[in-house]
């Protein structure tokens, strides 16, 4: 449902009446035009250079399996514009390197393989009716695209002798990431032991070998 200018002006007046005396939360200068900016107006606040990002200037995170250079709204505010709302990652994996299973709770992912051969997987959500859990697997070759739904466990393994490199574009400016193994091991010990079907001491021993922060998209 749309709102008329009169309705918006009434809302501003109501907010002003609710504000404490001397409050600057809603100023007298507030109007519909200043309170609700257009997409064009928001873009005008950024310099031209904000719309071009050189990933070579991003400090990478190096891990045993490879390296990661990423950009989200926390580093590049332009990514948070309503008509952009995306993030990106440039990932390099060594031969045999693994981008361990992880989840993006707020974004789908589209991966473009720059070089190498990449084996990728997606774990489907819990099945119904006693069916087995589906695991989607594919092998990507140079210039291929992989697609990963929001909120599902996924990961990548480089099976090329010369290493792999890919660019991932995520469908949210703040996609979030949950490293499945490491975050699972952050569970209370009793619950962790129940999930693993092992005594608490054995569960802690198993988690002690878990890689805490792998390269990830």
HURANOR-V811635 format. One record per residue. N is the residue number from 1. RES is the residue in one small letter. PHI is phi in degrees with one decimal (none if undefined). D_FIRST is the distance of its C-alpha to the first C-alpha in Angstrom with 2 decimals. Layout:
n:N res:RES phi:PHI d_first:D_FIRST
n:N res:RES phi:PHI d_first:D_FIRST
This chain:
n:1 res:x phi:none d_first:0.00
n:2 res:x phi:-84.2 d_first:3.82
n:3 res:x phi:-120.4 d_first:6.76
n:4 res:x phi:-77.9 d_first:9.97
n:5 res:x phi:-61.0 d_first:13.31
n:6 res:x phi:-63.8 d_first:14.54
n:7 res:x phi:-64.8 d_first:12.04
n:8 res:x phi:-65.2 d_first:12.91
n:9 res:x phi:-62.2 d_first:16.51
n:10 res:x phi:-65.9 d_first:16.48
n:11 res:x phi:-63.7 d_first:15.42
n:12 res:x phi:-62.1 d_first:18.26
n:13 res:x phi:-63.3 d_first:20.59
n:14 res:x phi:-66.4 d_first:19.94
n:15 res:x phi:-63.6 d_first:20.67
n:16 res:x phi:-64.3 d_first:23.72
n:17 res:x phi:-69.3 d_first:24.93
n:18 res:x phi:-80.5 d_first:24.75
n:19 res:x phi:-69.7 d_first:26.70
n:20 res:x phi:-62.0 d_first:30.45
n:21 res:x phi:-59.4 d_first:32.87
n:22 res:x phi:83.9 d_first:33.73
n:23 res:x phi:-69.6 d_first:30.82
n:24 res:x phi:-106.6 d_first:29.64
n:25 res:x phi:-60.8 d_first:26.43
n:26 res:x phi:-127.1 d_first:24.46
n:27 res:x phi:-92.1 d_first:26.67
n:28 res:x phi:-67.1 d_first:26.90
n:29 res:x phi:-79.4 d_first:26.30
n:30 res:x phi:-66.3 d_first:22.74
n:31 res:x phi:-135.7 d_first:20.27
n:32 res:x phi:-53.6 d_first:16.77
n:33 res:x phi:-67.8 d_first:18.83
n:34 res:x phi:-88.3 d_first:20.90
n:35 res:x phi:-79.1 d_first:18.50
n:36 res:x phi:-120.1 d_first:15.99
n:37 res:x phi:-77.6 d_first:18.33
n:38 res:x phi:-80.4 d_first:17.79
n:39 res:x phi:-59.9 d_first:19.34
n:40 res:x phi:-63.8 d_first:22.21
n:41 res:x phi:-64.3 d_first:22.87
n:42 res:x phi:-64.5 d_first:23.07
n:43 res:x phi:-63.8 d_first:25.47
n:44 res:x phi:-65.9 d_first:27.58
n:45 res:x phi:-80.8 d_first:28.59
n:46 res:x phi:-107.9 d_first:30.56
n:47 res:x phi:-70.9 d_first:33.92
n:48 res:x phi:-54.7 d_first:34.66
n:49 res:x phi:-63.8 d_first:36.79
n:50 res:x phi:-67.7 d_first:33.87
n:51 res:x phi:-91.6 d_first:32.68
n:52 res:x phi:-137.9 d_first:36.08
n:53 res:x phi:-118.8 d_first:37.47
n:54 res:x phi:-91.6 d_first:41.12
n:55 res:x phi:-67.0 d_first:41.47
n:56 res:x phi:-67.6 d_first:45.20
n:57 res:x phi:-89.6 d_first:44.55
n:58 res:x phi:-90.6 d_first:42.75
n:59 res:x phi:-68.4 d_first:45.13
n:60 res:x phi:-82.8 d_first:45.42
n:61 res:x phi:-105.2 d_first:45.77
n:62 res:x phi:-94.2 d_first:48.95
n:63 res:x phi:-133.2 d_first:49.58
n:64 res:x phi:-54.5 d_first:52.34
n:65 res:x phi:-87.3 d_first:50.40
n:66 res:x phi:161.2 d_first:49.10
n:67 res:x phi:-140.6 d_first:46.83
n:68 res:x phi:-134.9 d_first:43.17
n:69 res:x phi:-125.7 d_first:41.44
n:70 res:x phi:-131.1 d_first:37.72
n:71 res:x phi:-141.0 d_first:34.89
n:72 res:x phi:-129.7 d_first:31.73
n:73 res:x phi:-62.9 d_first:29.46
n:74 res:x phi:-67.3 d_first:32.11
n:75 res:x phi:-98.8 d_first:34.60
n:76 res:x phi:-129.2 d_first:32.52
n:77 res:x phi:-54.7 d_first:29.38
n:78 res:x phi:-59.2 d_first:28.37
n:79 res:x phi:-66.3 d_first:27.58
n:80 res:x phi:-87.3 d_first:24.67
n:81 res:x phi:-57.5 d_first:22.76
n:82 res:x phi:-60.4 d_first:19.29
n:83 res:x phi:-97.6 d_first:20.51
n:84 res:x phi:-118.1 d_first:23.79
n:85 res:x phi:40.5 d_first:23.37
n:86 res:x phi:-150.3 d_first:26.72
n:87 res:x phi:-138.7 d_first:30.24
n:88 res:x phi:-148.4 d_first:33.65
n:89 res:x phi:-147.5 d_first:37.14
n:90 res:x phi:-114.4 d_first:40.52
n:91 res:x phi:-118.2 d_first:42.84
n:92 res:x phi:-118.0 d_first:46.57
n:93 res:x phi:-117.9 d_first:48.49
n:94 res:x phi:-73.2 d_first:52.25
n:95 res:x phi:-54.1 d_first:54.03
n:96 res:x phi:81.6 d_first:53.29
n:97 res:x phi:-68.1 d_first:50.67
n:98 res:x phi:-124.0 d_first:47.78
n:99 res:x phi:-91.9 d_first:44.23
n:100 res:x phi:-59.0 d_first:44.19
n:101 res:x phi:-52.0 d_first:41.56
n:102 res:x phi:-152.8 d_first:38.33
n:103 res:x phi:-132.8 d_first:34.60
n:104 res:x phi:-107.0 d_first:31.58
n:105 res:x phi:-69.3 d_first:29.11
n:106 res:x phi:-123.9 d_first:26.08
n:107 res:x phi:-155.1 d_first:26.92
n:108 res:x phi:-81.0 d_first:28.35
n:109 res:x phi:-135.8 d_first:31.41
n:110 res:x phi:-118.5 d_first:32.87
n:111 res:x phi:-108.4 d_first:36.58
n:112 res:x phi:-115.8 d_first:38.80
n:113 res:x phi:-84.8 d_first:42.50
n:114 res:x phi:-77.3 d_first:44.50
n:115 res:x phi:-154.6 d_first:47.90
n:116 res:x phi:95.0 d_first:49.66
n:117 res:x phi:-125.7 d_first:49.05
n:118 res:x phi:-125.6 d_first:46.45
n:119 res:x phi:-98.2 d_first:46.11
n:120 res:x phi:-124.6 d_first:42.66
n:121 res:x phi:-147.1 d_first:41.29
n:122 res:x phi:-135.9 d_first:38.17
n:123 res:x phi:-98.9 d_first:38.47
n:124 res:x phi:-69.9 d_first:36.07
n:125 res:x phi:-67.3 d_first:34.50
n:126 res:x phi:-54.1 d_first:36.52
n:127 res:x phi:-78.3 d_first:37.40
n:128 res:x phi:-117.2 d_first:37.34
n:129 res:x phi:71.2 d_first:40.21
n:130 res:x phi:78.4 d_first:42.92
n:131 res:x phi:-71.1 d_first:42.36
n:132 res:x phi:-70.5 d_first:43.55
n:133 res:x phi:-68.9 d_first:41.14
n:134 res:x phi:-82.4 d_first:40.40
n:135 res:x phi:-119.3 d_first:41.38
n:136 res:x phi:-87.4 d_first:40.32
n:137 res:x phi:-126.8 d_first:43.02
n:138 res:x phi:-150.0 d_first:43.56
n:139 res:x phi:-112.8 d_first:45.97
n:140 res:x phi:-104.5 d_first:44.60
n:141 res:x phi:-111.6 d_first:46.86
n:142 res:x phi:-47.8 d_first:46.61
n:143 res:x phi:76.5 d_first:43.52
n:144 res:x phi:-81.9 d_first:41.81
n:145 res:x phi:-122.3 d_first:38.23
n:146 res:x phi:-114.5 d_first:37.33
n:147 res:x phi:-123.7 d_first:33.90
n:148 res:x phi:-127.7 d_first:33.15
n:149 res:x phi:-66.3 d_first:30.10
n:150 res:x phi:-62.5 d_first:28.36
n:151 res:x phi:81.9 d_first:30.05
n:152 res:x phi:-103.3 d_first:33.18
n:153 res:x phi:-65.3 d_first:36.73
n:154 res:x phi:-154.8 d_first:38.24
n:155 res:x phi:-171.1 d_first:41.09
n:156 res:x phi:-140.3 d_first:43.46
n:157 res:x phi:-132.3 d_first:47.25
n:158 res:x phi:-85.1 d_first:49.23
n:159 res:x phi:-112.9 d_first:52.00
n:160 res:x phi:-94.1 d_first:53.23
n:161 res:x phi:-69.6 d_first:56.61
n:162 res:x phi:-106.4 d_first:55.39
n:163 res:x phi:87.2 d_first:52.23
n:164 res:x phi:-134.3 d_first:48.56
n:165 res:x phi:-144.4 d_first:45.79
n:166 res:x phi:-144.2 d_first:42.09
n:167 res:x phi:-111.2 d_first:38.84
n:168 res:x phi:-115.7 d_first:35.78
n:169 res:x phi:-111.5 d_first:32.21
n:170 res:x phi:-108.9 d_first:29.74
n:171 res:x phi:-83.7 d_first:26.01
n:172 res:x phi:-161.2 d_first:25.14
n:173 res:x phi:-70.7 d_first:26.46
n:174 res:x phi:-129.3 d_first:27.69
n:175 res:x phi:-70.9 d_first:28.69
n:176 res:x phi:72.1 d_first:31.20
n:177 res:x phi:-147.9 d_first:34.41
n:178 res:x phi:-124.9 d_first:36.34
n:179 res:x phi:-78.1 d_first:39.96
n:180 res:x phi:-58.6 d_first:40.54
n:181 res:x phi:-62.8 d_first:44.23
n:182 res:x phi:-64.2 d_first:44.36
n:183 res:x phi:-71.7 d_first:41.35
n:184 res:x phi:-59.8 d_first:42.66
n:185 res:x phi:-74.6 d_first:45.90
n:186 res:x phi:-82.6 d_first:44.15
n:187 res:x phi:-65.5 d_first:43.67
n:188 res:x phi:-54.0 d_first:45.93
n:189 res:x phi:-56.7 d_first:49.41
n:190 res:x phi:-62.5 d_first:49.61
n:191 res:x phi:-71.4 d_first:46.34
n:192 res:x phi:-63.1 d_first:47.46
n:193 res:x phi:-63.8 d_first:50.78
n:194 res:x phi:-63.8 d_first:49.19
n:195 res:x phi:-66.9 d_first:47.00
n:196 res:x phi:-87.6 d_first:50.04
n:197 res:x phi:64.6 d_first:52.42
n:198 res:x phi:-138.6 d_first:54.86
n:199 res:x phi:-61.4 d_first:56.46
n:200 res:x phi:-52.9 d_first:54.69
n:201 res:x phi:-63.9 d_first:57.44
n:202 res:x phi:-70.5 d_first:57.08
n:203 res:x phi:-61.3 d_first:53.29
n:204 res:x phi:-65.3 d_first:53.67
n:205 res:x phi:-64.4 d_first:56.32
n:206 res:x phi:-63.8 d_first:54.07
n:207 res:x phi:-71.9 d_first:51.24
n:208 res:x phi:-65.3 d_first:53.76
n:209 res:x phi:-96.1 d_first:54.12
n:210 res:x phi:-75.5 d_first:50.39
n:211 res:x phi:-73.1 d_first:49.29
n:212 res:x phi:-76.1 d_first:46.92
n:213 res:x phi:-137.7 d_first:45.06
n:214 res:x phi:-76.9 d_first:45.42
n:215 res:x phi:-57.5 d_first:44.19
n:216 res:x phi:-148.4 d_first:40.60
n:217 res:x phi:-91.9 d_first:37.61
